[in-house]
Amino acid sequence: MTAPATQEDALLARRAEFPILEKSTYLVNHSLGAMPRKVYDALREYADMWATRGIRAWAEGWWASPVTTGNLLARIFNAPEGSVVMHQNVSVIQGLLASCFDFEGPRNRVVYTSMNFPSVMYVWEAQTRRGAEVVEVPSRDGVGVETEDLLAAIDERTLLVPISHVLFQTGFRQDLAAVVEKAHSVGALVVADCYQSTGTVPFDVRALDVDMVCGGSVKWLCGGPGAGYLYVKPGLRDRLEPALTGWMAHAEPFAFEPGAQRYAGDATRMLHGSPAVPALYAARSGYEIIGEIGVEAIRAKSVRQTTRFLERAAERGLATRSPLDPERRGGTVTLLVEHGPAVVQALAARDILVDCRPDVGLRISPHFYTTDDELDHCLDSVEEILARGLWKEYAQGSSAY
């Protein structure tokens, strides 16, 4: 077998590892990454272990899985081994983080942008009943939030800055380093939601000195649902005592001590109840593939393909709400089209999978396994569906997915 000629050839050589690519043009990686074929084996391993080892499975890997699985992610964004733990999703994670803090004093402000993911907003808005004051920084253009506007809102009364590294609507990339620097200068902490960046935009938690990082596996990590991750900087972590807690966070969980929590002295203090073991088995294959390839290589291809796509879209008169500068953009690009949900369904009928969101139109995201021809095919199809009114067939009961 001839070796791949280029790095991009090597990436495309991995297409066979993802079954859905055999029949679909898969451009919805910002929402649900393609499933690695090895997930079949991983879930069979889980089922076999349950079937043959029974209760012994807890001591033979299940109990430790929130940390051992987290270690695979730690390597991707340069976190210390043992510092990343797994949860169900980002809403639970941010609720757990919120439970660590007291909002009754003068430093009670929570600063984030108007383009934050709504689920995260709901968590922090709920903290207002505990005394939090939410400061929402607006967007000037519906694309992103200017860094200078966000930095100006962070002051000596700010306690926490829970922001999205890359925005889910437009792919706008926030200057995380600048936010961390400003927050630390006034004594505030940053919670970076990296759901839309981990696996497609390189970042280093130690170089950034970011306080807390969370996200999930559904998107660029190709890890599927039910596997959220949390990193807390060790020096900070050891001072936090979540009110949302459970026996996995205890220093000696199998002592079954009654009464108040006695927190573990490591990252497990940020856990709570028993883990969702099957989801962690399912997630590992994607993490391993991303780790083997390296996010730098994925990013290089993503920048080339998304830039090429936007240039070709502009030539056809199709507008975007995504930043044109790749330095300000994650892995997703958008096309402003009318009748977005119906266009999504018309594309799906051709086995071209994208989605749409209000005010930004279609969201389209190539990954390391995407070919240039697939992106061209998508663009040709969008143009034809709009020009010939083919979306009308799907206008009733259409979905954004």
For each residue, the residues with C-beta under 8 A, 3 or more apart:
1:
2:
3:
4: 7 9 10 12 13
5: 9
6: 9 10
7: 4 10 11 297 300 301
8: 11 12 301
9: 4 5 6 12 13
10: 4 6 7 13 14
11: 7 8 14 293 297 298 301 368 369
12: 4 8 9 15 369 371
13: 4 9 10 16
14: 10 11 17 18 289 293 368 369
15: 12 18 21 369
16: 13 37
17: 14 36 37 38 289 369
18: 14 15 21 26 34 35 36 37 222 369
19: 22 34 35 37
20: 23 24 26 34 35
21: 15 18 24 26 34 369
22: 19
23: 20 351
24: 20 21 351 352 353
25: 350 351 352 353 374 377 378
26: 18 20 21 29 34 353 367 369 370 374
27: 352 353 354 364 365 366 370 374 375 378
28: 31 32 353 354 355 363 364 365
29: 26 32 33 34 200 219 220 222 331 365 366 367
30: 168 171 196 219 220 331 332 363 365
31: 28 218 219 355 363 401
32: 28 29 218 219 224 225
33: 29 199 218 219 220 221 222 223 286 367
34: 18 19 20 21 26 29 222 367 369
35: 18 19 20 39 222 224
36: 17 18 39 222 285 286 289
37: 16 17 18 19 40
38: 17 41 42 285 288
39: 35 36 42 43 224 282 285 286
40: 37 43 44
41: 38 44 45
42: 38 39 45 46 281 282 284 285
43: 39 40 46 47 278 281 282
44: 40 41 47 48
45: 41 42 48 49 281
46: 42 43 49 50 277 278 281
47: 43 44 50 51
48: 44 45 51 52
49: 45 46 52 53 57 60 61 62
50: 46 47 53 54 57
51: 47 48 54
52: 48 49
53: 49 50 56 57 60
54: 50 51 57
55: 58
56: 53 59 60
57: 49 50 53 54 60 61 62
58: 55 62 63
59: 56 63
60: 49 53 56 57
61: 49 57 64 65 68
62: 49 57 58 65 275 277
63: 58 59 275
64: 61 67 68
65: 61 62 68 69 86 275 277 280 281
66: 69 70 85 86 87 248 268 271 275 280
67: 64 70 71 82 84 85 86 267 268
68: 61 64 65 71 72
69: 65 66 72 73 86 227 280 283 284 287
70: 66 67 73 74 82 83 84 85 86 229 267
71: 67 68 74 75 81 82 84
72: 68 69 75 76 284 287 288 291
73: 69 70 76 77 79 84 198 221 229 231 287
74: 70 71 77 78 79 80 81 82 83 84 231
75: 71 72 78 291
76: 72 73 198 199 287 290 291 295
77: 73 74 194 198 203 204 205 213 231
78: 74 75 204 205 206 207
79: 73 74 83 84 205 206 213 231
80: 74 83 206 234
81: 71 74
82: 67 70 71 74 266 267
83: 70 74 79 80 231 232 233 234 237 267
84: 67 70 71 73 74 79 229 230 231 267
85: 66 67 70 229 230 267 268 270 271
86: 65 66 67 69 70 227 228 229 230 275 280 283
87: 66 92 93 96 228 229 230 271
88: 92 226 227 228 276 279
89: 92 93 216 226 228
90: 93 94 117 119 120 193 195 214 215 216 228
91: 94 95 119 120 122 123
92: 87 88 89 95 96 228 244
93: 87 89 90 96 97 214 228 229 230
94: 90 91 97 98 120 123 124 162 191 193 214
95: 91 92 98 99 123 244
96: 87 92 93 99 100 230 242 244 245 270 272
97: 93 94 100 101 160 162 191 212 214 230 242
98: 94 95 101 123 124 126 127
99: 95 96 242 243 244 245
100: 96 97 240 241 242 243
101: 97 98 159 160
102: 105 131
103: 108 127 130 131 132 133 159
104: 108 130 131
105: 102 108
106: 157
107: 156 157 158 159 187 188
108: 103 104 105 131 132 133 157 159
109: 132 133 134 135 155 157 158 159
110: 124 127 132 133 134 135 158 159 160 161 162
111: 135 137 150 153 154 158 160 161 188
112: 116 120 121 124 134 135 136 137 161 162 163
113: 116 136 137 138 139 145 150 163 164 174
114: 136 137 138 139 145
115: 139 144 145 164 167 169 170 172
116: 112 113 120 121 162 163 164 193
117: 90 120 121 164 168 193 195
118: 121 122
119: 90 91 122 123
120: 90 91 94 112 116 117 123 124 162 164 193
121: 112 116 117 118 124 125
122: 91 118 119 125 126
123: 91 94 95 98 119 120 126 127
124: 94 98 110 112 120 121 127 132 134 162
125: 121 122 128 134
126: 98 122 123 129
127: 98 103 110 123 124 130 131 132 134
128: 125 131 132 133 134
129: 126
130: 103 104 127
131: 102 103 104 108 127 128
132: 103 108 109 110 124 127 128 159
133: 103 108 109 110 128 157
134: 109 110 112 124 125 127 128
135: 109 110 111 112 153 158
136: 112 113 114
137: 111 112 113 114 145 149 150 153
138: 113 114 145 149
139: 113 114 115 142 143 144 145
140: 145 146 149
141: 144
142: 139 170 321 359 360
143: 139 170 172 321 322 323
144: 115 139 141 167 170 172 173 174 323 328
145: 113 114 115 137 138 139 140 149 150 172 174
146: 140 149 150
147: 150 151 174 175 178 179
148: 151 152
149: 137 138 140 145 146 152 153
150: 111 113 137 145 146 147 153 154 163 174 179
151: 147 148 154 178 179 182
152: 148 149
153: 111 135 137 149 150 158
154: 111 150 151 158 161 179 182 183 186 188
155: 109 158 186
156: 107 186 187
157: 106 107 108 109 133
158: 107 109 110 111 135 153 154 155 161 183 186 188
159: 101 103 107 108 109 110 132 188 189
160: 97 101 110 111 188 189 190 191
161: 110 111 112 154 158 179 183 188 189 190 191
162: 94 97 110 112 116 120 124 190 191 193
163: 112 113 116 150 174 176 179 190 191 192 193
164: 113 115 116 117 120 167 168 174 193 195 196
165: 173 174 176 192 193 194 196 197 201 203 330
166: 171 172 173 174 194 196 197 201 330 331 332
167: 115 144 164 170 171 172 173 174 196 330
168: 30 117 164 195 196 357
169: 115 172 321 334 357 359 360 363
170: 115 142 143 144 167 321 322 323 332 334 360
171: 30 166 167 196 306 322 323 329 330 331 332 333 334 363 365
172: 115 143 144 145 166 167 169 322 323 328 329 330
173: 144 165 166 167 197 201 323 327 328 329 330
174: 113 144 145 147 150 163 164 165 166 167 179
175: 147 178 179
176: 163 165 179 180 190 192 203 208 210
177: 180 181 208
178: 147 151 175 181 182
179: 147 150 151 154 161 163 174 175 176 182 183 190
180: 176 177 183 184 190 208 209 210 211
181: 177 178 184 185
182: 151 154 178 179 185 186
183: 154 158 161 179 180 186 188 189 190
184: 180 181 187 188 190 209
185: 181 182
186: 154 155 156 158 182 183
187: 107 156 184
188: 107 111 154 158 159 160 161 183 184
189: 159 160 161 183 211 212 236
190: 160 161 162 163 176 179 180 183 184 210 211 212
191: 94 97 160 161 162 163 211 212 213 214
192: 163 165 176 210 212 213 214
193: 90 94 116 117 120 162 163 164 165 214 215
194: 77 165 166 197 198 203 213 214 215
195: 90 117 164 168 198 214 215 216 218 219
196: 30 164 165 166 167 168 171 200 219 220 330 331 332
197: 165 166 173 194 200 201 203 215 220 330
198: 73 76 77 194 195 201 203 215 220 221
199: 33 76 219 220 221 222 286 290 295 298
200: 29 196 197 220 295 298 299 302 330 331 367
201: 165 166 173 197 198 295 299 330 331
202: 295 296 299
203: 77 165 176 194 197 198 208
204: 77 78 207 208
205: 77 78 79 208 210 213 231 233
206: 78 79 80 209
207: 78 204
208: 176 177 180 203 204 205
209: 180 184 206 233
210: 176 180 190 192 205 213 233
211: 180 189 190 191 232 233 236
212: 97 189 190 191 192 230 231 232 233 236
213: 77 79 191 192 194 205 210 230 231
214: 90 93 94 97 191 192 193 194 195 228 229 230 231
215: 90 193 194 195 197 198 228 229
216: 89 90 195 219 221 223 225 227 228 229
217: 221 222 223 224 225 226 227 228 229 283 286 287
218: 31 32 33 195 221 223 224 225
219: 29 30 31 32 33 195 196 199 216
220: 29 30 33 196 197 198 199 200 290 298 331 367
221: 33 73 198 199 216 217 218 283 286 287 290
222: 18 29 33 34 35 36 199 217 285 286 289 290 367
223: 33 216 217 218 227 282 283 284 285 286 287
224: 32 35 39 217 218 227 279 282 283 286
225: 32 216 217 218 279
226: 88 89 217 276 278 279 282 283
227: 69 86 88 216 217 223 224 276 279 280 282 283
228: 86 87 88 89 90 92 93 214 215 216 217
229: 70 73 84 85 86 87 93 214 215 216 217
230: 84 85 86 87 93 96 97 212 213 214 270
231: 73 74 77 79 83 84 205 212 213 214
232: 83 211 212 236 237 240 267 270
233: 83 205 209 210 211 212 236 237
234: 80 83 237 238 267
235: 238 239
236: 189 211 212 232 233 239 240
237: 83 232 233 234 240 267 269 270
238: 234 235 265 269
239: 235 236
240: 100 232 236 237 269 270
241: 100 245 261 263 269
242: 96 97 99 100 245 249 269 270 272
243: 99 100
244: 92 95 96 99 272
245: 96 99 241 242 249 261 263 272
246: 249 271 272 273
247: 250 253 256 273 274
248: 66 253 268 271 272 273 274 275
249: 242 245 246 261 263 264 268 269 270 271 272
250: 247 253 255 257 261 262 263 264
251: 262 263 264 265
252: 255 257 262
253: 247 248 250 256
254:
255: 250 252
256: 247 253
257: 250 252 262
258:
259:
260:
261: 241 245 249 250
262: 250 251 252 257
263: 241 245 249 250 251 269
264: 249 250 251 267 268 269
265: 238 251 269
266: 82 269
267: 67 70 82 83 84 85 232 234 237 264 270
268: 66 67 85 248 249 264 271
269: 237 238 240 241 242 249 263 264 265 266
270: 85 96 230 232 237 240 242 249 267
271: 66 85 87 246 248 249 268 275
272: 96 242 244 245 246 248 249
273: 246 247 248
274: 247 248
275: 62 63 65 66 86 248 271 280
276: 88 226 227 279 280
277: 46 62 65 280 281
278: 43 46 226 281 282
279: 88 224 225 226 227 276 282 283
280: 65 66 69 86 227 275 276 277 283 284
281: 42 43 45 46 65 277 278 284
282: 39 42 43 223 224 226 227 278 279 285
283: 69 86 217 221 223 224 226 227 279 280 286 287
284: 42 69 72 223 280 281 287 288
285: 36 38 39 42 222 223 282 288 289
286: 33 36 39 199 217 221 222 223 224 283 289 290
287: 69 72 73 76 217 221 223 283 284 290 291
288: 38 72 284 285 291 292
289: 14 17 36 222 285 286 292 293
290: 76 199 220 221 222 286 287 293 295 298
291: 72 75 76 287 288 294
292: 288 289
293: 11 14 289 290 297 298 368
294: 291 297 298
295: 76 199 200 201 202 290 298 299
296: 202 299 300
297: 7 11 293 294 300 301 368
298: 11 199 200 220 290 293 294 295 301 302 367 368
299: 200 201 202 295 296 302 303 331
300: 7 296 297 303 304
301: 7 8 11 297 298 304 305 366 368
302: 200 298 299 305 306 331 366 367 368
303: 299 300 306 307 326
304: 300 301 307 308
305: 301 302 308 309 366 370 372 375
306: 171 302 303 309 310 322 326 329 331 332 333 365 366
307: 303 304 310 311 326
308: 304 305 311 312 372 375
309: 305 306 312 313 333 364 366 375 379
310: 306 307 313 314 320 322 324 333
311: 307 308 314 315
312: 308 309 315 316 376 379
313: 309 310 316 318 319 320 335 379
314: 310 311 317 318 319 320
315: 311 312
316: 312 313 379 383
317: 314
318: 313 314 335 336 337 379 382 383
319: 313 314 335 336
320: 310 313 314 324 333 334 335 336
321: 142 143 169 170 334 336 359 360 361
322: 143 170 171 172 306 310 329 332 333 334 360
323: 143 144 170 171 172 173 326 328 329
324: 310 320 329
325: 328 329
326: 303 306 307 323 329
327: 173
328: 144 172 173 323 325
329: 171 172 173 306 322 323 324 325 326 332 333
330: 165 166 167 171 172 173 196 197 200 201
331: 29 30 166 171 196 200 201 220 299 302 306 365 366 367
332: 30 166 170 171 196 306 322 329 363 364 365
333: 171 306 309 310 320 322 329 363 364 365
334: 169 170 171 320 321 322 360 361 362 363 364
335: 313 318 319 320 361 362 364 382
336: 318 319 320 321 360 361
337: 318 340 343 356 361 362 382 386
338: 386
339: 342 343 391 395
340: 337 343 344 356 361 362 400
341: 344 345 356 394 398 399 400
342: 339 345 346 391 392 393 394 395 398
343: 337 339 340 346 347 356 362 382 385 386 391 394
344: 340 341 347 348 354 355 356 362 398 399 400 401
345: 341 342 348 349 391 394 398 399
346: 342 343 349 350 385 390 391 393 394
347: 343 344 350 352 353 354 378 381 382 385
348: 344 345 351 352 353
349: 345 346 394
350: 25 346 347 381
351: 23 24 25 348
352: 24 25 27 347 348 377 378 381
353: 24 25 26 27 28 347 348
354: 27 28 344 347 362 363 364 378
355: 28 31 344 362 363 400 401
356: 337 340 341 343 344 360 361 362 363 400
357: 168 169 360 361 363 400
358:
359: 142 169 321
360: 142 169 170 321 322 334 336 356 357 363
361: 321 334 335 336 337 340 356 357
362: 334 335 337 340 343 344 354 355 356 382
363: 28 30 31 169 171 332 333 334 354 355 356 357 360
364: 27 28 309 332 333 334 335 354 375 378
365: 27 28 29 30 171 306 331 332 333
366: 27 29 301 302 305 306 309 331 370 374 375
367: 26 29 33 34 200 220 222 298 302 331 370
368: 11 14 293 297 298 301 302
369: 11 12 14 15 17 18 21 26 34
370: 26 27 305 366 367 374 375
371: 12 374 375
372: 305 308 375 376
373: 376 377
374: 25 26 27 366 370 371 377 378
375: 27 305 308 309 364 366 370 371 372 378 379
376: 312 372 373 379 380
377: 25 352 373 374 380 381
378: 25 27 347 352 354 364 374 375 381 382
379: 309 312 313 316 318 375 376 382 383
380: 376 377 383 384
381: 347 350 352 377 378 384 385
382: 318 335 337 343 347 362 378 379 385 386
383: 316 318 379 380 386 387
384: 380 381 387 388 390
385: 343 346 347 381 382 388 390 391
386: 337 338 343 382 383 389 391
387: 383 384
388: 384 385
389: 386 392
390: 346 384 385 393
391: 339 342 343 345 346 385 386 394 395
392: 342 389 395
393: 342 346 390
394: 341 342 343 345 346 349 391 398
395: 339 342 391 392 398
396:
397:
398: 341 342 344 345 394 395
399: 341 344 345
400: 340 341 344 355 356 357
401: 31 344 355
